[in-house]
Amino acid sequence: MDRPPREGSSPAEPSPHQAVLDEVGPRLKRLRAQRGLTLAALAETTGISKSTLSRLESGQRRPSLELLLPLASAYGVPLDDLVGAPEVGDPRVRLTPHPMPNGGTFVPLTRSPGPLQAYKMLIPHRGTEPDLRSHEGYEWLYVLDGRLRLVLAEHDLVLGPGEVAEWDTKVPHWFSSADSRPVEVLSLFGRQGERMHVRARPKA
């Protein structure tokens, strides 16, 4: 028969695995707040009910792969970032591609959540009729390979390798490969309009 702990003895320490699991909920809540998402918006993106998301963030629901995988995809971060899994000495960076809603693929390059995120994108030819959209944020694009057609309000531009464009995403915009070959770009995106801070500039 198990004996009760003696008076004055310390309670058993939680296992390392339990400590990791206990941190998942607060980590998910912080990540959602940093991204400026409501539970309703996250529920619509992931297909997980608001009540389940709330219980997961408060620690009342045990995290599982079935719940964490769609959350990792919605936030564009590796699963390890949600769980807070310890590093095991592998220095390689594993990049996970994700499909873009309007075609193409993006790979998150920023490992930690924050106001400014970096992505590598492969953008296909999306037709010749622009479907302009606008939303909160600020975007910076650098063309690595191929030709990018970028429409910003009344401006219709074609950018080649080494060329850069930046704009407030509240301006109606649309981009596509300018020809039949996908275009490869780097993107820096500030969800709330954050921009890069240039600390040094070359002399004219």
Residue, then its C-alpha position, 0 to 999 in steps of 0.5 A: m500500500d502506498r504511504p502518504p508523504r511524511e509531514g514536511s516532505s516535498p511533493a513529487e517533482p513533475s516529470p520533464h515531459q509533463a513540464v513541457l506539456d504544461e507550457v504548450g497552452p501558454r505558448l499557444k496563447r502568446l503566439r495567437a496574441q502576437r499574431g493578432l488573431t481571435l479564437a474565432a479566426l483561428a477556429e475558422t482557419t484550423g477547423i478546431s472549435k473555439s471551445t477546444l482552442s480555449r481549453l487547449e490554451s488554458g491547459q484544460r485540454r491535453p495537446s495532441l498531434e491532431l490539434l497541434l498539426p493544424l495549428a502549426s500550419a496556421y501559424g507557419v511554424p515548425l511543430d517543435d516551436l509549439v511544443g517547445a521541444p528541447e534541441v537535441g544537437d542537430p544543427r540542421v534547419r528543417l524547412t517545411p513548405h506550405p501551400m498558399p491559398n491562391g496557388g504556390t508554396f511558401v516556406p517560413l524562414t523565421r523560427s520564432p514568432g514575432p511582428l516581422q516574419a521572413y518567407k521564401m515563396l515559389i509563385p506560379h503563373r496565376g493568369t493575366e487578369p489581376d485579382l487585387r486584394s488588400h489587408e493590414g501589413y507591410e511587405w518587402l519582396y526580393v526576386l531570387d529567380g524568374r520574373l515577377r509581375l506585381v500589380l499595385a493599384e494602377h501600377d503594373l510592374v515586372l521585376g527580375p532577379g535582384e530587384v526589390a519592391e515594398w509596399d503597404t498591403k492596404v494598397p490593393h495588390w496582386f502578384s504572379s509569375a510573369d510567364s509560364r515558369p514559377v518565380e522564386v522570391l524572398s518576402l519580409f512581412g510585417r502583419q501590423g505594418e512593421r518595417m525593416h530598420v536600416r541602420a547603415r546606408p552606403k554613401a552616395 
